Amino acid sequence: MKTLRLLTLLALGGGLALGAYWSSNAGRWSVHAEVTAAAVPADRTPLYYRDPSGAPLWSAAPRKDDRGRDYLPVYDDDQAEAASPKAAQAASSRKILYYRNPMGLPDTSPVPKKDPMGMNYVPVYEGDEIDDGTVKLSPGKIQRTGVKSEPVQRRAIRVTVKAPGTIQLDERRVSVIAMRAESFVQKVADVTTGTRVRSGQSLMEIYSSAVTSAAAEYLATITSKTVGGVEVYGRGSRQRLVNLDVPEPVIAEMERTRVAPVTIHWSAPRDGIVLERNAIEGMRANPGDVLFRIADISQVWALVDVAERDLGNVAVGQPVAVRARSFPGRIFSGRIAIVYPQVNRDTRTVRVRIELANRDAALLPDMYVDADIDTADATPVLAIEDSSVLDTGTRQAVLVDKGEGRFEPREVKLGRRGGGYIEVRGGLSDGEAVVTSANFLIDAESNLKAALKGFAEAAPQAAEPGHATGEHK
């Protein structure tokens, strides 16, 4: 039981033992470490005794370590600060409001007393608690607990939205070669699925009676000198060849040589990769049959799924860094092109299209990628470090450093988060200093003082009815 109460003392008593241990490691000794048994007045009672080597060992009574050295006494913080004659004279001139439990328990007394472990109750002087909503700490306690404050400044909040996705082909860069009339495949070039082809490269030879008839008609028209309106009629014959999807180089060669070819050399309409080859030598191709499908992958799409909660931060034109799982460490840069106007009811995500340059063809269709969308706004906003916020779930507050060891809890309204900072939309002004570290210790101190004050105020009110009853008797 004594050990449990001793550990509670270490947690609630302001971090006295931890402060002494840290200071010894840093080459500096705190007030507690410098106090020895010979320098301490006889009327002072130690709170506990700590290991002289700085190890995390404590005792409620005097004892020795394994090497025969005495454990060092640790006194209450308020008593240690009053050890000097000047401090003692200043303390004697101040009015004691009440005495609080040295273990930090919500128990006060109007007169000096001891707790069940024999430790003296700690006096609380007038002026220690200012009834203006602030918390006051001594300089020594501020130094030991590592309290740090930073001024509130305006900065750009960088919020990165992460989203997984896959690589897909650019729909505008896919070409399909299909016959528009009944045809026969005479010969197929040495082109297979996955082969890279260039625009104008021959893919196959096609024989089609419809194409041959249209070609002969066109040549007869442009070579005839007896038919009236040759020019107009010639344009109509040429358009028929175009409608049959005859490649333009083939038509130009017919006009130059004035010879109708028996078979037509069908060429690739663009640079790209052959995604599909269905053409086989000697096969019959009906109208609409796809013989080749070619895609240009020099530019591809990354289709990523953004969570519904992040949709408000995403907009067209924002820069995106895409990382492919096949190429760790490599970043592909792009921008948001389209935010699709539909939410997936199962995953609660929205699909976003990102256009990426893929000049070396490293990104392949259906490859998994991870996108980091930079939603930073160039307009600076009032921001604080995220470690400054005390969040209870229902309210958010910060501790404003008022100077001279005084800290004011203040509720704030927060906005976007990112890059270790949080936007402040209300409650703070530019230039005010807020606590960025050890703020939870000050918050605990504030709650403890508020509880002790409530008990101190309730004690006289509870005593008045009993006193009146005694007089009645």
C-alpha positions in Angstrom: 0.0 0.0 0.0 2.9 2.4 0.9 4.5 1.6 -2.5 1.3 2.4 -4.3 0.9 5.7 -2.5 4.5 6.5 -3.2 4.1 5.9 -7.0 0.9 8.1 -6.9 3.0 10.8 -5.2 5.5 10.6 -8.1 2.7 11.0 -10.6 0.7 13.8 -8.9 3.4 15.6 -7.0 4.7 17.6 -9.9 7.4 15.2 -11.2 9.8 15.9 -8.4 11.8 12.6 -8.6 11.9 12.6 -12.4 13.1 16.2 -12.4 16.0 15.4 -10.1 17.0 12.4 -12.1 16.9 14.2 -15.4 18.9 17.1 -14.1 21.6 14.8 -12.7 22.0 13.2 -16.2 22.4 16.6 -17.7 25.1 17.6 -15.3 22.9 19.9 -13.2 21.4 19.3 -9.8 18.0 20.6 -8.9 17.1 22.1 -5.5 16.1 18.6 -4.3 19.4 17.0 -5.3 21.4 19.7 -3.5 19.6 19.4 -0.2 21.5 17.2 2.2 20.6 16.1 5.7 23.0 18.5 7.3 21.7 21.5 5.4 18.0 20.9 6.0 16.4 22.4 9.2 15.3 19.8 11.7 11.6 20.9 11.5 11.3 19.8 7.9 9.9 16.4 7.1 10.9 14.7 3.8 8.2 13.5 1.5 10.2 10.4 0.6 13.8 9.2 0.0 15.3 8.5 -3.4 18.3 6.4 -4.5 21.5 8.4 -4.3 22.7 7.1 -7.7 19.7 8.5 -9.5 18.1 5.1 -10.2 14.3 5.0 -10.2 14.2 3.6 -6.6 12.4 5.3 -3.7 11.6 4.7 -0.1 9.0 6.1 2.4 11.6 5.8 5.2 15.4 6.4 5.5 17.4 3.5 4.2 20.7 2.6 2.5 21.5 1.3 -0.9 23.6 -1.8 -1.7 26.9 0.2 -1.3 25.9 1.6 2.1 25.0 5.1 0.9 22.1 6.9 2.5 19.0 7.5 0.4 18.6 11.3 -0.3 15.5 13.0 1.2 13.1 14.8 -1.2 11.1 17.6 0.3 7.9 19.3 -0.9 8.4 21.8 -3.7 6.9 24.7 -1.8 9.0 24.0 1.2 12.2 23.6 -0.9 11.7 27.0 -2.5 11.2 28.5 0.9 14.4 27.0 2.3 16.4 30.3 1.9 16.0 33.0 4.6 14.6 35.5 2.1 12.0 33.0 0.9 11.1 32.1 4.5 10.6 35.8 5.4 8.4 36.3 2.3 6.4 33.2 3.1 5.9 34.3 6.7 4.4 37.6 5.5 1.8 35.8 3.3 -1.5 34.6 4.5 -2.2 30.9 4.4 -5.5 30.1 2.8 -5.6 26.4 3.7 -3.4 23.2 3.6 -3.7 20.7 0.8 -3.0 17.0 0.8 0.7 16.3 -0.1 -0.3 13.3 -2.3 -2.5 15.5 -4.5 -5.8 14.0 -3.1 -8.9 16.3 -3.0 -8.5 16.8 0.8 -7.8 20.2 2.5 -7.5 21.4 6.0 -7.8 24.9 7.6 -5.0 24.0 10.1 -1.7 22.2 9.7 -2.0 18.4 9.9 -0.4 15.2 8.7 -1.6 12.5 6.4 -1.8 8.8 7.4 1.9 8.3 6.1 3.1 11.1 8.4 3.7 13.7 5.7 2.8 17.3 6.4 0.0 19.0 4.5 1.2 21.7 2.1 0.2 25.3 2.8 -1.5 27.2 0.0 -0.8 31.0 0.3 -2.9 33.9 -0.7 -2.0 35.0 -4.2 -1.0 31.5 -5.4 -4.4 31.1 -7.0 -5.6 34.1 -9.0 -9.3 33.9 -9.7 -9.0 35.0 -13.3 -9.1 31.6 -15.0 -5.3 31.3 -15.2 -2.9 28.7 -13.8 0.2 30.0 -12.1 3.4 27.8 -11.9 6.7 28.5 -10.3 9.8 29.1 -12.5 11.3 25.9 -11.1 8.3 23.8 -12.0 8.2 25.3 -15.5 11.8 24.4 -16.1 11.5 20.9 -14.7 8.4 19.9 -16.7 9.8 21.3 -19.9 7.1 23.8 -20.7 7.6 25.5 -24.1 5.6 28.2 -25.8 5.5 29.3 -29.4 3.8 32.4 -30.9 0.8 31.9 -33.2 1.8 32.7 -36.8 0.2 32.6 -40.2 1.3 29.9 -42.5 0.1 27.8 -45.4 -1.5 24.5 -44.2 -0.3 21.5 -46.3 -2.9 18.8 -46.2 -2.0 15.6 -48.2 -4.8 13.3 -49.2 -3.7 9.7 -49.8 -5.7 7.5 -52.2 -5.0 4.1 -53.8 -5.7 3.4 -57.4 -4.7 1.7 -60.7 -3.3 2.8 -64.0 -5.7 2.8 -66.9 -5.3 3.7 -70.6 -6.2 7.1 -71.9 -9.5 6.5 -73.7 -8.5 9.2 -76.3 -5.4 7.4 -77.3 -6.8 4.0 -78.2 -7.5 3.0 -81.8 -9.4 0.0 -83.2 -8.9 -1.4 -86.7 -12.2 -3.0 -87.9 -13.5 -3.6 -91.4 -16.5 -1.7 -92.6 -17.3 -4.1 -95.4 -16.9 -7.9 -95.9 -13.2 -8.6 -96.3 -10.5 -11.3 -96.4 -7.2 -11.1 -94.7 -4.6 -12.0 -97.3 -1.4 -11.5 -95.2 -0.5 -10.3 -91.7 2.7 -8.5 -90.8 5.1 -9.8 -88.1 3.1 -7.9 -85.5 1.9 -9.6 -82.3 0.2 -8.6 -79.1 2.6 -6.3 -77.1 4.6 -5.2 -80.2 5.3 -1.5 -80.5 4.3 0.0 -83.8 4.6 3.4 -85.4 2.1 5.4 -87.3 1.9 4.3 -90.9 3.5 0.9 -90.3 1.9 -1.9 -92.4 -0.1 -4.4 -90.3 -1.9 -6.5 -93.0 -3.1 -6.9 -96.5 -6.9 -6.9 -97.1 -8.9 -7.9 -100.1 -12.4 -6.5 -100.2 -14.7 -6.4 -103.2 -16.4 -3.4 -101.9 -13.1 -1.5 -101.6 -11.9 -2.6 -104.9 -15.1 -1.6 -106.6 -15.0 1.9 -105.0 -11.4 2.3 -106.0 -12.1 1.4 -109.6 -15.0 3.8 -109.7 -13.0 6.6 -108.3 -10.1 6.1 -110.7 -12.5 5.9 -113.7 -14.1 9.2 -112.6 -10.9 11.2 -112.2 -9.5 9.9 -115.5 -12.6 10.3 -117.6 -12.9 13.4 -119.9 -16.4 12.9 -121.3 -18.5 12.8 -118.2 -19.8 16.2 -117.2 -19.2 17.5 -113.7 -16.2 15.3 -113.2 -14.9 17.2 -110.2 -18.1 17.0 -108.2 -18.6 13.3 -109.1 -15.0 12.6 -108.2 -15.3 14.0 -104.8 -18.3 11.7 -104.1 -16.3 8.6 -105.3 -13.4 9.6 -103.0 -15.7 10.0 -100.1 -16.9 6.5 -100.6 -13.3 5.2 -100.1 -13.0 7.3 -97.0 -16.3 5.9 -95.6 -14.9 2.4 -96.1 -12.0 3.5 -93.8 -9.3 3.0 -96.5 -6.1 4.5 -95.2 -5.2 7.9 -96.6 -1.8 6.9 -97.9 -3.5 4.2 -100.1 -5.9 6.8 -101.6 -3.0 9.2 -102.3 -1.0 6.4 -104.0 -4.0 5.5 -106.2 -4.3 9.2 -107.3 -0.6 9.3 -108.2 -0.4 6.0 -110.1 -4.0 5.9 -111.4 -4.0 2.2 -110.6 -6.6 0.4 -108.5 -4.8 -2.1 -106.2 -6.2 -5.6 -105.8 -5.3 -5.7 -102.1 -5.1 -2.9 -99.6 -2.2 -2.4 -97.2 -3.7 -1.5 -93.9 -1.4 0.5 -91.6 -1.3 1.6 -88.0 -3.2 4.8 -87.3 -0.9 5.9 -84.4 2.2 5.1 -82.5 1.6 2.7 -79.7 1.5 -0.9 -78.5 -0.6 -3.6 -80.0 -3.1 -4.6 -77.2 -5.1 -7.0 -79.3 -4.5 -8.9 -82.5 -7.3 -11.0 -84.0 -6.2 -10.9 -87.6 -5.3 -14.3 -89.0 -4.1 -15.0 -92.6 -6.9 -16.2 -94.8 -9.7 -15.4 -92.4 -12.9 -13.7 -93.4 -13.6 -10.5 -91.5 -17.2 -9.4 -91.3 -18.2 -5.7 -90.9 -17.4 -4.6 -87.3 -14.9 -7.3 -86.5 -12.0 -5.9 -84.5 -8.7 -7.1 -86.1 -6.3 -4.9 -84.2 -6.4 -2.6 -81.1 -3.6 -0.2 -80.6 -3.0 2.1 -77.6 -0.6 5.0 -77.2 0.7 4.7 -73.6 2.9 7.8 -73.6 0.3 9.3 -71.4 -1.9 7.3 -69.1 -4.5 7.8 -66.4 -4.3 7.0 -62.7 -7.8 6.3 -61.4 -7.7 6.7 -57.6 -10.5 6.4 -55.0 -10.6 9.3 -52.6 -12.5 8.8 -49.3 -15.8 10.8 -49.0 -14.5 12.7 -46.0 -11.6 14.1 -48.0 -13.6 15.1 -51.0 -14.0 18.7 -49.8 -10.2 19.2 -50.0 -9.8 17.8 -53.6 -10.2 20.0 -56.7 -9.4 19.9 -60.4 -5.8 21.1 -61.1 -4.2 20.1 -57.8 -0.7 18.5 -58.2 -0.4 14.9 -57.4 2.6 12.6 -56.6 1.9 9.1 -57.8 4.0 6.2 -56.6 3.9 2.8 -58.3 4.4 -0.2 -56.1 6.6 -1.7 -58.8 9.0 1.2 -58.7 9.7 2.1 -55.0 11.3 5.5 -54.6 10.2 6.8 -58.0 7.6 9.6 -58.2 5.3 10.3 -61.2 4.0 13.8 -61.2 0.6 14.7 -62.5 -2.5 16.8 -61.9 -6.2 16.1 -61.2 -8.1 16.2 -64.5 -11.6 15.1 -63.4 -13.4 14.4 -60.1 -16.1 11.9 -61.1 -19.6 13.0 -60.0 -20.6 9.8 -58.2 -20.0 8.2 -54.8 -19.5 4.5 -54.5 -22.2 3.4 -52.1 -20.2 0.4 -51.0 -16.8 1.9 -50.3 -17.9 5.5 -49.8 -15.3 6.8 -52.1 -15.1 9.1 -55.2 -13.1 8.2 -58.2 -10.5 10.9 -59.3 -8.7 10.9 -62.6 -5.0 11.9 -62.7 -3.2 12.4 -66.0 0.4 11.2 -66.0 3.2 11.4 -68.6 4.6 7.9 -69.3 7.3 8.5 -71.8 9.4 5.5 -70.9 6.3 3.3 -70.7 7.0 2.2 -67.1 3.4 2.5 -66.1 1.3 -0.3 -67.5 -2.5 -0.8 -67.5 -4.0 -2.1 -64.2 -0.8 -1.5 -62.2 -1.4 -0.6 -58.6 -0.4 2.9 -57.5 -0.7 5.2 -54.4 -1.4 8.9 -54.9 -0.6 11.8 -52.6 -2.8 14.8 -53.5 -1.4 18.1 -52.3 -4.3 20.3 -51.2 -2.2 23.1 -49.9 -3.7 26.6 -50.1 -1.3 29.4 -50.9 -3.2 31.7 -48.6 -1.6 31.8 -45.2 -3.9 31.1 -42.2 -3.5 31.4 -38.5 -2.0 28.1 -37.4 -0.6 26.4 -34.3 1.3 23.1 -33.7 -1.0 20.1 -33.3 0.7 19.3 -30.0 -0.7 22.5 -28.6 -4.3 21.3 -28.6 -6.0 19.7 -25.6 -8.9 17.8 -27.2 -11.5 16.3 -24.9 -13.6 15.0 -27.8 -16.3 17.6 -27.3 -14.2 20.7 -27.1 -10.7 21.8 -28.1 -8.6 24.2 -26.0 -5.1 25.6 -25.8 -3.0 27.1 -23.0 -2.1 30.7 -23.7 1.2 31.9 -22.1 0.4 35.2 -20.3 3.9 35.6 -19.0 5.3 35.4 -15.4 4.3 31.8 -15.1 0.6 32.3 -15.8 -1.2 30.2 -18.3 -4.8 30.8 -19.5 -6.9 27.8 -20.8 -8.8 29.0 -23.9 -11.3 27.3 -26.1 -10.5 27.5 -29.9 -12.2 26.6 -33.1 -10.0 24.5 -35.4 -10.0 23.9 -39.2 -7.8 22.0 -41.5 -4.8 19.9 -40.3 -1.6 19.0 -42.1 2.1 19.2 -41.9 2.1 19.1 -38.1 -0.1 22.3 -37.9 -3.8 23.0 -37.3 -5.7 26.0 -38.7 -7.2 28.2 -36.0 -10.5 29.8 -37.0 -11.4 31.4 -33.7 -10.2 32.0 -30.2 -6.6 33.2 -30.8 -5.0 36.3 -32.3 -1.8 36.6 -34.3 1.3 36.8 -32.0 -0.2 35.2 -28.9 2.0 32.6 -27.4 0.6 29.1 -26.8 2.1 26.1 -24.9 3.4 23.5 -27.3 4.9 20.9 -24.9 4.0 19.7 -21.4 0.6 21.4 -21.8 -1.2 18.3 -20.4 0.8 18.7 -17.1 -0.5 22.3 -16.8 -4.0 21.1 -17.6 -3.7 18.5 -14.8 -2.5 21.2 -12.5 -5.4 23.4 -13.4 -7.9 20.6 -12.8 -6.3 19.8 -9.4 -6.4 23.4 -8.2 -10.0 23.8 -9.3 -11.0 20.7 -7.4 -9.1 21.8 -4.3 -10.6 25.2 -4.4 -14.1 23.7 -4.7 -13.4 21.5 -1.6 -12.0 24.5 0.3 -15.1 26.6 -0.4 -17.5 23.7 0.4 -15.9 23.0 3.8 -17.0 26.2 5.6 -20.5 25.8 4.0 -20.8 22.3 5.4 -19.6 23.4 8.9 -22.2 26.2 9.3 -25.3 23.9 9.6 -23.5 21.7 12.2 -22.4 24.7 14.2 -25.9 26.2 14.2 -27.3 22.8 15.4 -24.8 22.8 18.3 -26.0 26.2 19.4 -29.6 25.1 19.2 -28.8 22.2 21.6 
